[in-house]
Amino acid sequence: MMQDSEEKRTSYVRNVFARIAKRYDLMNRLMTGGQDIRWRKSVIKNAELHPGDKVLDLGTGTGDLAREALAQNNHADVTAADFTFEMMTAGNIWNQIKRCNADALHLPFAENSFDVVVSGFLMRNVISVEEALREQVRALKPGGRVVILDTTRPRNNFLSPLIRFYLNVIIPFIGTVITGHKDAYTYLPDSTQHFLIAEELAEMMKGVGFQGVNFEIRMFGTIAIHCGTLPQKELQLP
């Protein structure tokens, strides 16, 4: 029964992103006031890329992070992966970037394949955050680095009523006008409000073996960028 429920959610999420793929980038710019561009620049800066590094942009969507990786280090070896094929086909430029239609919970890559794994707004959409993190550990080389950009559940503070109004009213309204798919932009705010807080995600990263885990909060406490590094010695997963 649980497996059936997970399969239905996976299918639903894939369908949501397939339907909004052509307007996904525009909606991101509108919802964040263009700040998502800066966040992605920060992700790649925190990835500390070196020439020749093998980089996996997991949950690449239309490829913004993958392209930013090449913009900051033209000698990186970048692979972009996403389980929604329509999102990748909506991307405009894939020069020098390898693409792969893949599930974050079952990556088609050998162990120790990448020096860096980055992701943008992936983790809140997976069935199991821990399993997704373990797959990233498996795919990373010893000493490899992970950087995660995602929403974080908003804290209760004096801005909370305004944040809830924006998430639950403004975003669905804009999403309906721009894409015609209100349910998609009801799902996205809902997934934000039910996702982990930044501290919880940091603890899960430590639990699967990442060291030096830290995070920074953006956008009035609704966005977080997490970083972590694997030990130089190959990690043995429990």
C-alpha positions in Angstrom: 0.0 0.0 0.0 2.8 2.4 0.9 4.7 1.6 -2.3 1.5 2.3 -4.3 1.2 5.6 -2.5 4.8 6.5 -3.2 4.4 5.6 -6.9 1.4 7.8 -7.2 3.2 10.8 -5.6 6.2 10.3 -7.9 3.9 10.2 -10.9 2.1 13.3 -9.7 5.3 15.3 -9.1 6.6 14.3 -12.6 3.4 15.3 -14.2 3.3 18.7 -12.3 6.8 19.6 -13.6 6.1 18.3 -17.1 3.1 20.6 -17.4 4.8 23.7 -16.2 8.2 23.1 -17.9 7.9 25.7 -20.6 7.0 28.5 -18.1 9.2 27.2 -15.2 12.1 29.7 -15.6 9.7 32.6 -16.0 7.8 31.7 -12.9 11.0 31.3 -10.9 12.0 34.8 -11.9 8.6 36.2 -11.0 8.2 34.3 -7.7 11.7 35.3 -6.4 12.0 38.7 -8.0 15.0 37.4 -9.9 16.8 36.4 -6.7 17.0 32.7 -7.8 19.7 33.7 -10.2 21.8 35.0 -7.4 21.2 31.9 -5.3 22.4 29.6 -8.1 25.5 31.7 -8.5 26.1 31.2 -4.7 25.6 27.5 -5.0 28.3 27.1 -7.6 30.6 29.5 -5.7 30.2 27.3 -2.7 30.9 24.2 -4.8 34.5 25.4 -5.1 35.0 24.0 -8.5 38.4 23.1 -9.9 39.3 22.6 -13.6 38.4 19.1 -14.6 36.0 18.5 -11.7 33.2 16.1 -12.6 30.0 17.9 -11.6 26.5 16.4 -11.3 23.6 18.9 -11.4 20.9 16.7 -9.9 17.3 17.6 -10.6 18.6 20.0 -13.2 15.3 21.1 -14.5 16.0 23.4 -17.4 19.7 23.4 -16.6 20.3 26.7 -14.9 22.8 25.3 -12.3 24.6 23.3 -14.9 25.1 26.3 -17.1 26.2 28.4 -14.1 28.8 25.8 -13.3 30.3 26.1 -16.7 30.1 29.9 -16.5 32.2 29.9 -13.4 34.5 27.1 -14.5 34.6 26.5 -18.2 36.8 23.4 -17.7 34.4 21.5 -15.5 32.9 18.3 -16.7 29.2 18.8 -16.2 26.4 16.2 -16.2 22.8 17.3 -15.8 20.1 14.8 -14.6 16.4 15.1 -14.1 13.5 12.6 -13.9 11.2 14.9 -15.8 12.3 14.7 -19.4 10.1 17.6 -20.4 12.0 19.9 -18.0 15.3 19.1 -19.7 13.9 19.6 -23.2 12.6 23.0 -22.1 16.2 24.1 -21.5 17.6 26.3 -24.2 21.4 25.7 -24.2 23.2 22.5 -23.3 26.6 23.1 -24.9 29.3 21.0 -23.2 26.7 19.6 -20.8 25.8 15.9 -20.8 22.2 15.1 -20.0 20.6 12.1 -18.3 16.9 11.3 -17.6 17.4 9.9 -14.0 15.6 9.4 -10.7 17.5 11.0 -7.7 16.7 7.9 -5.6 18.2 5.5 -8.2 21.1 7.2 -10.0 22.5 5.4 -13.0 26.1 6.3 -12.1 28.9 4.2 -10.6 30.2 4.8 -7.1 32.8 7.6 -6.8 31.8 9.2 -10.2 31.7 12.9 -9.3 33.7 15.5 -7.4 30.7 17.7 -6.8 26.9 17.2 -6.7 24.7 20.3 -6.8 20.9 20.6 -6.8 18.3 23.3 -6.9 14.8 22.8 -5.5 15.1 19.0 -5.8 15.1 17.7 -2.2 11.6 18.8 -1.2 10.2 16.8 -4.2 11.8 13.4 -3.5 9.9 10.6 -1.7 12.8 10.1 0.7 15.3 12.9 1.5 17.6 10.4 3.3 17.7 8.0 0.3 18.4 10.9 -2.1 21.3 12.0 0.2 22.7 8.4 0.3 22.6 8.2 -3.4 24.6 11.4 -3.6 27.1 10.0 -1.1 27.4 6.9 -3.3 28.0 8.9 -6.5 30.6 11.2 -4.9 34.3 10.6 -4.7 36.0 10.7 -1.3 36.4 14.3 -0.4 33.6 15.2 -2.7 31.3 18.2 -2.1 27.6 18.6 -2.1 25.7 21.9 -2.3 21.9 22.0 -1.9 19.6 24.9 -2.8 16.0 24.4 -1.6 13.2 25.9 0.3 13.1 25.6 4.0 9.9 25.6 6.2 9.3 29.2 7.3 9.8 30.0 10.9 7.1 31.6 12.9 7.9 35.4 13.3 6.2 38.7 12.6 6.5 38.2 8.9 4.7 34.8 9.0 1.2 36.1 8.0 2.7 37.9 5.0 4.8 34.8 4.0 1.7 32.5 4.2 -0.4 34.9 2.2 2.3 35.1 -0.5 2.8 31.3 -0.6 -0.9 30.4 -0.4 -2.6 33.2 -2.4 -0.1 35.2 -4.5 1.9 32.3 -6.0 -1.1 30.2 -7.0 -2.6 33.3 -8.6 0.5 34.2 -10.6 1.0 30.5 -11.5 -2.6 30.2 -12.8 -2.2 33.4 -14.9 1.2 32.5 -16.3 0.9 28.7 -16.8 -2.8 27.9 -16.5 -2.1 25.2 -14.0 -3.3 26.4 -10.5 -2.8 22.9 -8.9 0.9 23.0 -9.8 1.4 26.3 -8.0 -0.7 25.1 -5.1 1.6 22.0 -4.8 4.8 24.0 -4.8 4.0 26.3 -1.9 2.5 23.4 0.0 5.7 21.4 -0.5 7.6 24.3 0.9 5.5 24.6 4.1 5.8 20.8 4.7 9.5 20.4 4.0 12.3 20.2 6.6 13.6 23.2 8.4 17.2 24.0 7.5 18.6 22.5 10.8 16.8 19.2 10.1 18.3 18.9 6.6 21.7 19.7 8.0 21.4 16.9 10.6 20.3 14.4 7.9 23.4 15.4 5.8 25.6 14.7 8.8 23.7 11.4 9.4 24.7 10.0 6.0 28.3 11.0 6.4 28.8 14.6 5.3 31.3 16.7 7.3 31.6 20.5 7.8 27.9 20.9 7.1 26.7 24.5 7.1 23.9 26.5 5.7 22.8 30.0 5.0 19.2 31.3 5.0 17.8 33.6 2.3 14.4 35.2 1.2 12.9 36.0 4.6 13.7 32.5 6.0 12.1 30.5 3.1 15.3 29.5 1.2 18.4 27.7 2.4 21.8 26.8 0.8 23.4 23.8 2.5 27.0 22.6 1.9 28.9 19.5 3.1 32.0 17.5 2.2 32.7 13.8 2.4 35.7 12.5 4.3 38.8 12.0 2.1 38.7 8.3 3.0 35.9 6.5 1.2 32.8 6.4 3.4 31.3 3.1 4.4 27.5 3.5 4.6 25.8 1.7 7.5 
